[in-house]
Amino acid sequence: MTKRSRPGMTVVAAITAAVIAAVVGCSASHSTAASSGGTPASSPVGNAAGSSNAVSFTPIVATCSSSDPQGQCPPYGSQPTGKPYPGIVGTTGQITVGNNVFGPKSNSYSQTLHVANPGHWDVVANYPVGTSVRSYPNTGQTQNWITGTSLPAKLSSWSSMFSTYSVTVPTQTGTVGEAAYDLWLDDWHNEVMIQTDFVGDSLRPRCDVLKDVIATHIFGGTDGVPVRTWNLCQFGSEIIWQPPTGKNYSSGKVNVMAMLTWLEKHGHGHGDYLPAQPTLTAISFGFEICSTAGRNATFELNSLYFTAKAA
């Protein structure tokens, strides 16, 4: 998977806490979010405490919309009032929601983002048949340094990092895509994706069907995180956690720290999946969209929260 442009990705890192959001791939290459204007939303959706069903399925009343391929609803967390977006705890960086379209090159597509706030938005997409990633609309934040220093933010700066989410993906025939976290580490050199909910498995099989699984691990059972099985696959520097075929995790709570530190401590043959003492560069959550078979399809983020605590 290719490295995405800095402005469009999402990460959270601060000496006191951090948060996350990310994606996953329909193919081995995709990009990040980008920019355009918009008005910030007023209030989050759901329960920031974050049970696995902490969602409110209310209609989206958009305070920002964009059909620009790199349209962005900015910024949340640095509004004129100085009040941070309440759905993300312990971070100081700006949060954006972006269309992040990076293909196809022709005009044979459309994508419109409707944002109530960073935790509640949808995107209406129309892409031709295909299995390569065309866009990654996402909520994101990027920060590469520990506040007050010139040092990259080590993952060990935090004792815990959790996120809760809920999504609704379209099920119409021919649609291919998934909801996912996309986490970048070590100054964009290492990418970890946590894919949660899929559509279009028959057109683009998952790692277990393709026999690309290199490890399987069960996470959860404490801190309100449900016990779930995750397969691991790797393509170059990109590492992907995903549910086994037949399982879709459309909502829940994820122990992001546990999934990253497992990768730091385990490897296959020679070395670990991640280097020792990795640094956190960017985090985002959104939808990788590959195809809608030439029809409009709506991908909706019902709720999204991040909470991280300093070590």
C-alpha positions in Angstrom: 0.0 0.0 0.0 1.4 3.4 -0.9 2.1 6.2 1.5 -0.6 8.8 1.6 -0.3 12.5 1.6 0.3 14.1 5.0 -2.6 16.6 5.0 -5.3 13.9 4.4 -4.4 11.3 7.1 -5.4 11.3 10.7 -3.5 10.9 13.8 -3.6 11.7 17.4 -0.6 12.1 19.6 0.1 14.2 22.6 2.1 13.8 25.8 -1.1 13.5 27.8 -3.2 11.4 25.5 -4.0 10.4 21.9 -6.7 9.1 19.6 -7.1 7.2 16.5 -9.0 6.8 13.2 -8.1 4.8 10.1 -8.7 2.6 7.0 -8.1 -0.5 5.1 -7.7 -1.6 1.6 -9.6 -3.1 -1.3 -6.3 -3.4 -3.0 -2.7 -2.8 -2.3 -2.6 1.0 -2.9 -4.6 4.0 -1.7 -4.1 7.5 -0.4 -5.2 10.0 2.4 -7.8 12.7 3.0 -7.4 16.4 1.9 -9.0 19.8 2.0 -11.8 22.3 1.3 -13.9 24.5 3.5 -16.8 23.9 5.8 -18.6 24.8 9.0 -17.9 22.8 12.1 -20.7 20.7 13.7 -22.3 21.5 17.0 -22.5 18.3 19.0 -21.4 14.6 18.9 -23.6 11.6 18.4 -23.7 8.7 20.9 -22.0 8.1 24.2 -18.4 9.1 24.5 -17.9 6.6 27.4 -18.1 4.0 24.6 -20.0 0.8 25.1 -20.0 -1.5 22.0 -23.5 -0.2 21.1 -22.9 3.5 22.0 -24.6 4.8 18.9 -27.5 7.1 17.9 -29.0 6.5 14.5 -30.3 10.0 14.0 -30.6 11.5 10.6 -27.6 13.5 9.5 -28.2 17.3 9.6 -25.1 18.4 7.7 -23.3 21.5 8.7 -20.7 20.9 6.0 -21.0 19.2 2.6 -18.5 18.7 -0.2 -18.3 17.0 -3.6 -14.8 18.2 -4.2 -12.5 15.2 -4.6 -10.3 16.6 -1.9 -13.0 18.4 0.0 -12.6 18.7 3.7 -14.8 19.8 6.6 -12.3 21.6 8.9 -11.2 21.9 11.5 -12.7 20.4 14.7 -10.8 20.9 17.9 -9.5 24.4 17.2 -12.7 26.3 16.7 -13.0 30.0 17.6 -14.5 29.1 21.0 -11.4 27.1 21.8 -13.5 24.1 22.8 -12.2 20.7 21.6 -14.5 18.3 19.8 -16.0 16.3 22.7 -16.0 12.9 21.0 -12.2 12.7 21.1 -10.5 12.8 24.5 -7.0 14.0 25.4 -5.7 15.4 22.1 -4.9 18.9 21.1 -4.6 18.6 17.3 -7.2 19.6 14.7 -9.6 17.0 13.5 -10.9 17.0 9.9 -13.4 14.9 7.8 -12.3 14.6 4.2 -13.6 13.2 0.9 -10.1 11.9 -0.1 -10.8 10.7 -3.6 -7.7 9.5 -5.5 -9.2 7.5 -8.4 -10.5 6.9 -11.0 -8.7 9.5 -13.1 -11.7 10.0 -15.4 -15.0 11.8 -14.5 -16.9 8.6 -14.3 -17.6 8.9 -10.6 -19.1 11.1 -7.9 -18.8 11.3 -4.2 -20.5 13.7 -1.8 -19.7 14.1 1.9 -22.3 15.2 4.4 -20.9 16.0 7.9 -22.8 16.7 11.1 -19.6 16.3 13.1 -16.4 14.1 13.1 -18.3 11.3 14.7 -21.4 11.4 12.5 -21.3 11.7 8.7 -22.1 9.9 5.5 -20.8 9.8 2.0 -22.8 9.1 -1.1 -20.5 7.5 -3.7 -20.9 6.3 -7.3 -18.0 4.4 -8.8 -17.8 2.0 -11.7 -17.2 -1.7 -11.4 -13.7 -2.5 -10.0 -11.8 -3.8 -7.0 -9.1 -1.1 -6.5 -9.5 1.6 -3.9 -11.0 4.8 -5.3 -11.4 6.8 -2.2 -11.0 6.9 1.6 -13.4 9.4 3.1 -12.3 9.6 6.8 -12.2 11.4 10.1 -8.6 12.1 10.8 -5.9 13.8 12.8 -2.1 14.0 12.3 0.5 14.9 14.9 4.1 13.6 14.8 5.7 15.2 17.9 5.4 15.1 21.6 3.9 18.4 22.8 6.6 20.9 23.9 9.5 18.8 22.4 11.0 18.0 19.0 10.7 14.3 19.7 8.3 11.9 17.8 5.6 10.6 20.0 6.5 7.0 21.0 3.6 4.5 21.3 4.8 3.9 24.8 3.8 7.5 25.7 0.4 6.1 26.3 -0.8 3.4 28.7 -4.0 2.7 26.8 -5.8 3.6 23.6 -9.4 2.6 22.9 -11.9 3.5 20.2 -15.6 2.8 19.7 -17.4 3.0 16.4 -20.5 2.1 14.5 -21.0 2.1 10.8 -23.6 1.2 8.2 -22.3 0.0 4.9 -24.4 -0.5 1.8 -25.3 -4.1 0.8 -26.4 -3.6 -2.8 -24.9 -6.0 -5.4 -21.7 -4.9 -6.9 -20.6 -2.6 -4.0 -17.1 -3.3 -2.8 -15.5 -1.6 0.2 -14.9 -1.7 3.9 -14.9 0.4 7.1 -11.4 0.6 8.7 -8.9 2.3 10.9 -5.6 3.3 9.2 -2.7 3.9 11.5 0.6 5.2 10.4 3.8 4.8 12.5 7.5 5.8 12.3 7.2 8.8 10.1 5.0 7.1 7.5 7.2 4.1 7.1 4.8 1.5 8.7 1.1 1.2 8.2 -1.4 -0.8 10.3 -5.0 -1.2 9.2 -7.9 -2.6 11.3 -10.7 -3.5 9.0 -14.0 -3.9 10.7 -16.9 -4.3 8.2 -17.0 -5.5 4.6 -19.2 -5.5 1.6 -18.4 -7.3 -1.7 -16.4 -10.3 -0.4 -17.4 -12.4 -3.5 -15.8 -9.8 -5.7 -12.7 -9.1 -3.6 -12.0 -12.0 -1.2 -10.4 -11.4 2.2 -7.0 -12.7 3.3 -8.2 -16.1 4.7 -9.8 -17.0 1.3 -6.6 -15.9 -0.5 -4.5 -17.9 2.0 -2.6 -14.8 2.9 -3.2 -15.0 6.7 0.1 -15.0 8.6 -1.3 -15.0 12.1 -4.6 -15.2 14.0 -5.2 -13.7 17.4 -8.2 -13.1 19.7 -8.4 -9.6 21.3 -10.9 -8.4 23.9 -12.6 -9.7 27.1 -11.7 -6.7 29.3 -12.4 -3.0 29.4 -15.6 -3.5 27.6 -13.9 -4.8 24.4 -15.8 -7.7 23.0 -13.9 -11.0 22.4 -13.3 -11.2 18.7 -11.0 -13.1 16.3 -8.7 -11.2 14.0 -6.7 -12.4 11.1 -3.4 -10.7 10.2 -2.0 -10.3 6.7 0.9 -8.3 5.4 1.7 -6.6 2.1 5.2 -5.0 2.2 5.2 -2.5 5.0 1.4 -2.6 5.3 -0.1 -4.8 8.0 -3.8 -5.5 8.1 -6.0 -6.9 10.9 -9.4 -8.1 9.6 -12.3 -10.4 10.7 -12.5 -13.9 9.3 -14.7 -14.2 6.2 -18.3 -14.4 7.2 -17.9 -12.1 10.1 -18.5 -8.3 10.1 -18.0 -6.1 13.1 -20.3 -3.2 12.2 -19.9 -1.7 15.7 -17.9 -2.2 18.9 -15.0 -1.2 21.0 -11.4 -1.8 19.8 -8.3 -2.0 22.0 -6.0 -0.2 19.6 -3.0 -0.2 21.9 -3.3 -4.0 22.4 -3.4 -4.6 18.6 -0.4 -2.4 18.0 1.8 -3.6 20.9 1.1 -7.2 19.8 2.6 -6.4 16.5 5.6 -4.8 18.2 6.3 -7.9 20.2 5.6 -10.6 17.6 7.1 -11.4 14.2 7.4 -14.2 11.7 10.8 -15.7 11.3 13.1 -12.6 11.5 12.1 -9.6 13.6 8.9 -8.1 14.7 6.0 -6.9 12.6 6.7 -3.4 14.0 10.1 -2.2 15.2 10.8 -1.8 18.9 9.5 1.5 20.3 7.5 2.6 17.3 6.3 6.2 17.1 2.8 7.3 16.2 2.5 9.4 13.1 -1.2 9.4 12.0 -4.5 7.9 12.7 -7.9 7.9 10.8 -11.2 6.0 10.5 -13.4 5.9 7.4 -14.4 3.9 4.4 -12.3 2.5 1.6 -14.6 2.5 -1.4 -13.7 0.4 -4.4 -16.9 0.1 -6.4 -20.7 0.8 -6.2 -21.4 -0.8 -9.7 -22.3 2.5 -11.2 -25.1 3.3 -8.7 -25.3 5.6 -5.7 -24.4 3.9 -2.4 -24.3 5.5 1.0 -21.7 4.7 3.6 -22.5 6.1 7.1 -20.5 6.6 10.2 -23.0 6.5 13.0 -20.6 7.2 15.8 -16.8 7.3 16.5 -14.9 8.0 19.7 -11.3 7.8 20.7 -9.8 7.8 24.2 -6.1 7.4 25.1 -4.3 7.9 28.5 -0.8 8.9 29.1 1.6 6.3 30.5 
